[in-house]
Structures are given as structure tokens and as C-alpha cells.
Amino acid sequence: MDAAQLLRSISKAKETYLLVHQAGVCHFADLLVCAVAPRLRPVVLSAAVWHDVGKALIPDSILFKPAPLGPEEWHLVRQHPAWSAHLVARAERGAVRPSDLWQEVVMAVRHHHERWDGTGYPDGLKAEEIPYAARIVALADAYGNMTADGPCGRALTPEDALREIAADRGTQFDPYLVDAFLALMQRGPLT
Ligand SMILES: [Fe+2]
């Protein structure tokens, strides 16, 4: 099954969730990449589009569970970056195909849940071992999740979300990117 077939087979609720989340991540990732590494924009935007496509393989009962996940459920959720990367790697067409940037997109998708301190997944990469595009998508992904209503709670205000991002500077996120993101968001509307 390729990504297009997969997306056609998923529930309406999951499709809406993935598309709304994707739009938010693309927006914030675009702001950040244009500020810090414009040359990476095609890679970052493609990765922002595809980063969570693997969640299509997670049952709705787990993805939308309004309670903390159990260990087996959490194990399943943690597979989604690798599933996303696998689907992207198999895609026949994409924004940057057939250029050699495609492998960078696959790696950015695979590593969007790594953490700067090395405690993320799927590979436990640390600091600059994590592809730069993946670090940008990770920050945009987290901010997008914090500022959107989800199954486990209501959205944080932009101000509270930025405080959370700042608190995770150098643990979850690349400290340089946190500084750049805070500067960007404090300069313009917090949306
Ligand atoms: Fe994800």
C-alpha cells in the first residue's frame, strides 16, 4: 500500500486530524526554516507535510484515546516516524523528487521525534546527530500540537506554549532553534 492508498482508506476523523495538524506544522516550520536555513525549505516543507502519515496505521481507538496510553499502545504510537519514513521512501512522486534531496526528506521524517538530549525516538539520536531539518520539524510539530485542541486536552495559549518551548530548550529542542523561534514569534502575531 502506498501513501495515497493509505490516505484514501483512513477514517474521516483521522484524515481531518492529520490534515489540520499538517497545516499547522507546515506553517510554523516554514516560518522557522525561512529564518534559519532557507536552503532547507524544500526538505523541511516536504517533511512537514509527510511527518505523521504513518499515524494512519494507528487505530483511531488509540490515536484519539481521551486518556493516557498504556505501554503497548505507546509502543505502537512510537513506531509512526519509522512508518512515515518508510511510506515517504516508497513514494513515487513528491515535492522534491527526483532530486537527491528526497533522502533528506526521508531522514527528517524519520527523526522528527528525536530529542536534543538523546532521549527521543526512534533512534535516540542526540544534538547535531539529528538532521537539522528534523529538528526544525520537531519544534514546529510540538508547537502545533500544544496550540491545537487534542484528545487529551484543550490547546495552550500561544504564550503558554512558547513558555513550554523555552523550558525545553536544550533538553527536547535545539537551543539555537528555540531562540530563533521565540524571537520570530515575539516579533509577530502569536498564531
Ligand atoms: Fe509525529
Residues whose N, C-alpha, C, O or C-beta is under 5 A from the ligand:
A	BS01	LIG	H51 D52
